[in-house]
Amino acid sequence: MSILEMTTVGNSGWIGHSGPDQAKAKAFYQEVLGWTINDMPMQDGSSYSAAVVGETAIGGFSPMPEDNGSWTIFFTVADVDASVAKAEAKGARVVQSAMDMPGVGRMTTLMDPQGARFALITYESMAS
């Protein structure tokens, strides 16, 4: 079995958790899945709690609380804005407008026509 790079277009290269209590969520997944949680420094001086399996960060925990817990899958695309236009033309709804996250890339969150939440990302390292 091969492992796709998180920057491979079409790959679900990252997962993000949102919920009312980040500390409880991190403790739960550490215990249940054996994840290591590492605080990754961000360019703006804040930190982001990443879920790590072995040596690889696979996802993280949003520092912004939300009423209900959920996971969002980040699918890698070559161009976030072009992909949003295609998704909207096919019935998707934008939940969070596309934004640039310094040191990470450009991302957006959508709701597909069936009501499933997902995100799109183009990593900075993909820029030519």
Secondary structure, DSSP 8 states (H G I E B T S, - for coil): -----TTSTT-EEEEEEE-S-HHHHHHHHHHHH--EEEEEE-TTS-EEEEEEETTEEEEEE-SS--SS-EEEEEEE-S-HHHHHHHHHHTT-EEEEEEEEETTTEEEEEEE-TTS-EEEEEEEGGG--
